[in-house]
Amino acid sequence: MNQPFVTTEKVRFQHVDYAGIVFYPRFLEMLNGLVEDWFAEALDRPFHQMHQTNGIPTVDLKIQFKNAARLGQILTKKLWVKNIGFASLLCGFEFTDDEGKTTLSGEITLVNVAFNQDRDGIKAEPFNDEIKSKIQKYLIE
């Protein structure tokens, strides 16, 4: 059975507002970090290599903030694939705190794109068979 990609992140001072809880834009940065880690660690497609010719922009994002995350907590971040399209991925994600409470959940749609040679434009490009095979290991319907 397929499993989600899982990593952790400590809530640091840089993430929180005056009340000591994660300021919502920092959650988006943490989510981007989760996507970047998944590509590097699970798909063997680190951004520093991929971005020489391709990109994986977010084209749709749905988020629900469930509970506050506080300074010093360790968040468990999970990402899984819900659907693989021609050049797109619909992924689910969830962050839970060290007590197991969900702090953030939602869906993110990513599109595989190729850069024009002069990098002044992009176009959707299908995933090759090798990367699609790696992505399918995280498909949970």
Residue pairs with C-beta under 8 A, 6 or more apart in sequence:
2 80
2 136
2 137
2 138
2 139
2 140
3 80
3 138
3 140
4 78
4 79
4 80
4 92
4 138
4 140
5 34
5 37
5 38
5 41
5 42
5 78
5 79
5 80
5 138
6 76
6 77
6 78
7 34
7 37
7 41
7 76
7 77
8 74
8 75
8 76
8 77
9 30
9 33
9 74
9 75
9 77
10 72
10 73
10 74
10 75
11 22
11 69
11 70
11 71
11 72
11 73
11 74
11 75
12 71
13 71
14 26
15 22
15 23
15 26
15 30
15 69
15 71
16 22
16 23
16 26
16 70
16 71
17 23
20 70
20 71
21 68
21 69
21 70
21 71
22 30
22 68
22 69
22 70
22 103
24 65
27 63
27 65
27 69
27 95
27 103
27 104
28 61
28 63
30 75
30 77
30 95
31 77
31 93
31 104
31 108
34 77
34 79
34 93
35 56
35 58
35 79
35 91
35 108
35 110
36 47
38 79
38 138
39 45
39 46
39 47
39 50
39 56
40 46
40 47
42 134
42 137
42 138
43 131
43 134
43 135
44 134
45 131
50 56
53 114
53 115
54 112
54 113
54 114
54 115
54 125
55 112
55 113
55 115
55 122
56 110
56 111
56 112
56 113
57 110
57 111
57 113
57 122
58 108
58 109
58 110
59 88
59 109
59 110
59 111
60 107
60 108
60 109
61 106
61 107
61 108
61 109
62 106
62 107
62 108
63 104
63 105
63 106
64 104
64 105
64 106
65 103
65 104
66 101
66 102
66 103
66 104
66 105
67 97
67 101
67 102
67 103
68 103
69 75
69 95
69 97
69 103
69 104
70 97
73 97
73 98
74 97
74 98
75 95
75 96
75 97
75 98
75 103
76 95
76 96
76 97
77 93
77 94
77 95
78 93
78 94
78 95
78 96
79 91
79 92
79 93
79 138
80 91
80 92
80 93
80 138
80 139
80 140
81 89
81 90
81 91
81 92
81 135
81 136
81 138
81 139
81 140
82 90
82 91
82 92
82 107
82 139
82 140
82 141
83 89
83 90
84 127
84 132
84 135
84 136
84 139
86 124
86 126
87 111
87 112
87 113
87 124
87 125
87 126
87 127
88 109
88 110
88 111
88 112
88 124
89 109
89 110
89 111
89 112
89 135
90 107
90 108
90 109
91 107
91 108
91 109
91 110
92 105
92 106
92 107
92 140
93 104
93 105
93 106
93 107
93 108
94 102
94 104
94 105
95 102
95 103
95 104
95 105
96 102
96 103
97 103
111 124
112 124
112 125
112 126
112 127
113 122
113 123
113 124
113 125
114 122
114 123
114 125
115 121
115 122
116 122
116 123
127 135
